[in-house]
Amino acid sequence: MQDPNISPVNPLPPTVSALFLAIMAVEALFTLGANGLLGGAQAVGWRVGAIQDYGFSSDIFRWMLDQGRYPPEHALRFVTYPFVHGSFTHALFVGVMLLALGKFVGEVLSQWATLAVFVIGTLAGALVHGVLIVAQPWLLGGFPGVYALIGAFTYLLYVRLVSSGSNGARAFVLIGFLLGIKLVFGLLFGADATWLADLVGFGAGFAATIVLVPGGWARLRARLRHD
C-alpha cells in the first residue's frame, strides 16, 4: 500500500535549496537597496561594491600568479562570485535553472555530490576565465556552476539513452540549444566572454559526474584497468 504521507512532489536537495536561497537573498539586498527600500542612500552602491570585493577578476588572478601571493580575500573570489550578479534578471535566470537542474541531478546523485558538481564547475570556470580572458576581466554569477549541473544532466541522460538503446547524441540537445542562444545574443548585442567559463563549467560537471554518480568510480577504475 502506498504511504499516504509521501509528498506528491519530490523535494529539492537541501544543498540546492540553500544555494538558491543564498543567491536570491544577496540579490534581494541589492535590489531593495537600489530602490531605496533598504540601507539608505549608500545602499545604491552595494552591488558595485560587492562586485569589486567578491566578484572574480582575471586581472587580480594574474596579479596573484605573477606575485606568487594568494591573499585570502582574493582567493575567496573563486567561491564568492557565483552569489554576486549583475542584475535581478541575471540572478533570477540562474536561480530558476539551478532549481530545475539541481532537482533532476539530485534525484540520481547524493546532495553532496550535487553540490560538488556545482562547486567544481564554479572553480573550473573561474580558473580558465582567469587564465584566458583579458578584455572582459570580471566574472559574475552562478552560471558556470549551473552549466556544470547541465553537464551532469547531460551525462545522466546520455547513460539512460544508451542503456535503452537510443541515440546518446540526443543528450546534448540542451547544451547545444543554450550555446546557440548565446551565439545569437552575442551576434546581436556583442560578444560576452563569460561563455567560456560556462562551457568549461559544463565540461567539468560532465567529467565530475562520471566519478560522482553511484558506482561511477568503480566503473571508471575497472575500465582503466581493462584498457
C-alpha atoms as one frame of an Amber mdcrd trajectory, in Angstrom:
protein
   0.000   0.000   0.000   1.284   3.430  -0.896   2.281   5.610   2.024  -0.274
   8.467   2.233   2.350  10.646   3.932   4.625  10.665   0.867   4.642  14.067
  -0.785   3.439  14.061  -4.443   6.286  16.474  -5.225   9.866  15.254  -4.928
  11.662  17.603  -2.529  14.680  19.550  -3.670  18.088  18.510  -2.332  18.752
  20.715   0.727  22.064  21.887  -0.718  20.342  23.095  -3.892  17.696  24.908
  -1.854  20.433  26.507   0.258  22.315  27.701  -2.831  19.138  29.158  -4.320
  18.195  30.959  -1.109  21.715  32.368  -0.721  21.739  33.684  -4.304  18.301
  35.252  -4.048  18.917  36.680  -0.559  22.007  38.515  -1.781  20.138  39.729
  -4.850  17.213  40.892  -2.692  19.590  43.090  -0.675  20.985  44.656  -3.853
  17.558  45.206  -5.401  15.971  46.649  -2.261  18.991  48.872  -1.721  18.997
  50.129  -5.300  15.326  51.077  -4.986  15.820  52.963  -1.727  13.915  50.430
   0.370  16.858  49.337   2.485  20.131  50.753   3.760  19.685  54.396   2.940
  21.490  56.376   0.246  24.702  54.338   0.396  22.790  51.149  -0.458  22.645
  52.255  -4.112  26.295  51.260  -4.426  26.026  47.881  -2.714  26.074  45.905
  -5.961  29.099  47.713  -7.366  30.914  47.349  -4.072  30.146  43.642  -3.907
  31.378  43.127  -7.456  34.654  44.799  -6.594  35.049  42.905  -3.304  33.643
  39.469  -4.175  33.475  39.162  -7.968  36.148  37.175  -9.777  38.664  39.270
 -11.704  41.168  37.815 -14.139  43.343  40.900 -13.530  43.546  40.123  -9.819
  44.094  36.431 -10.560  47.012  37.256 -12.852  48.449  39.560 -10.210  48.346
  36.669  -7.715  50.102  34.369 -10.186  52.748  36.962 -11.001  53.439  37.797
  -7.366  53.130  34.258  -6.064  50.833  35.597  -3.372  47.269  34.469  -2.713
  45.638  36.738  -0.113  42.529  35.057   1.363  40.284  37.976   0.399  41.208
  37.436  -3.259  41.404  33.625  -3.225  37.846  33.576  -1.839  36.631  35.213
  -5.046  36.667  31.723  -6.601  33.711  30.752  -4.406  32.020  34.111  -3.761
  31.496  35.293  -7.341  28.524  32.937  -8.008  26.498  34.845  -5.404  27.039
  38.277  -6.984  25.044  39.014 -10.136  24.899  41.944 -12.487  21.139  42.383
 -12.242  17.965  40.908 -10.780  17.209  39.217 -14.113  20.664  37.631 -14.161
  20.152  36.211 -10.649  16.609  35.059 -11.441  17.675  33.059 -14.503  20.488
  31.448 -12.520  18.108  30.614  -9.674  15.430  29.058 -11.869  17.920  26.918
 -13.779  19.629  25.915 -10.536  16.341  24.636  -9.088  15.328  22.751 -12.229
  18.658  21.089 -12.918  19.544  20.617  -9.259  16.304  18.703  -8.727  16.959
  16.366 -11.657  20.608  15.759 -10.827  19.827  15.417  -7.120  17.445  12.559
  -7.866  20.423  10.484  -9.036  23.429  11.899  -7.181  23.621  12.461  -3.446
  23.032  16.016  -2.269  26.740  16.426  -1.512  27.703  15.106  -4.933  25.256
  17.572  -6.491  26.866  20.385  -4.525  30.306  19.124  -5.574  29.309  19.343
  -9.251  28.234  22.964  -8.799  31.418  23.877  -6.922  33.720  22.079  -9.381
  32.117  23.882 -12.317  32.364  27.199 -10.482  36.069  26.736  -9.750  36.952
  25.412 -13.210  35.076  28.219 -14.964  36.843  30.889 -12.939  40.262  29.287
 -13.407  40.011  29.177 -17.206  38.437  32.642 -17.332  41.309  33.985 -15.248
  43.940  32.416 -17.484  42.481  33.222 -20.899  40.192  36.261 -20.657  41.797
  39.697 -20.665  39.378  42.078 -22.383  36.478  41.313 -20.015  38.139  40.557
 -16.682  35.102  40.336 -14.385  33.221  37.072 -13.956  29.965  37.235 -12.008
  27.073  34.959 -11.183  26.280  31.295 -10.841  26.091  30.277 -14.492  29.380
  28.289 -14.534  28.034  26.190 -11.652  24.632  25.866 -13.317  26.298  24.782
 -16.549  28.154  22.162 -14.513  24.737  20.828 -13.482  23.775  20.857 -17.173
  26.901  18.748 -17.757  25.774  16.343 -15.034  22.259  16.252 -16.523  23.730
  15.556 -19.966  25.863  12.659 -18.729  22.998  11.077 -16.788  20.655  11.427
 -19.766  23.335  10.043 -22.089  23.725   6.942 -19.911  19.959   6.475 -19.781
  19.550   6.797 -23.558  22.436   4.468 -24.373  21.185   1.903 -21.841  17.786
   1.894 -23.521  19.297   1.528 -26.991  18.532   5.092 -28.046  20.832   7.603
 -29.697  23.020   9.083 -26.953  23.661  12.222 -29.000  20.173  13.430 -28.054
  21.509  14.110 -24.557  23.485  17.051 -25.907  20.472  18.900 -27.327  20.099
  21.139 -24.259  23.687  22.368 -24.191  23.616  22.832 -27.968  20.459  24.913
 -27.688  21.853  27.088 -24.889  25.139  27.705 -26.691  23.187  28.552 -29.830
  21.169  31.128 -27.894  24.389  32.631 -26.527  25.809  32.825 -30.046  22.725
  34.636 -31.358  22.759  37.107 -28.473  26.485  37.623 -28.989  25.964  38.456
 -32.652  23.063  40.796 -31.920  24.281  42.567 -28.786  28.019  41.959 -28.699
  30.152  39.048 -27.604  30.189  38.096 -23.942  33.439  36.485 -22.816  31.729
  34.662 -19.946  30.566  31.968 -22.395  33.973  30.343 -21.966  33.512  29.927
 -18.205  30.048  28.468 -18.837  31.390  25.979 -21.376  34.229  24.955 -19.058
  31.704  24.562 -16.239  29.674  22.233 -18.455  32.710  20.089 -19.265  33.807
  19.989 -15.631  30.340  18.952 -14.479  30.099  16.265 -17.145  33.507  14.832
 -16.194  32.857  15.031 -12.449  29.578  13.159 -12.767  31.312  10.177 -14.372
  33.010   9.673 -10.999  30.336  11.034  -8.626  27.404   9.001  -9.956  26.725
   5.949  -7.753  29.205   3.233  -8.764  30.894   5.622 -11.178  34.363   5.499
  -9.628  34.359   1.681  -9.596  33.264   1.543 -13.254  35.890   4.090 -14.265
  38.634   2.225 -12.414  37.589  -1.085 -13.966  37.566   0.474 -17.436  41.030
   1.969 -16.927  42.366  -1.385 -15.769  40.784  -3.126 -18.768  42.315  -0.605
 -21.171
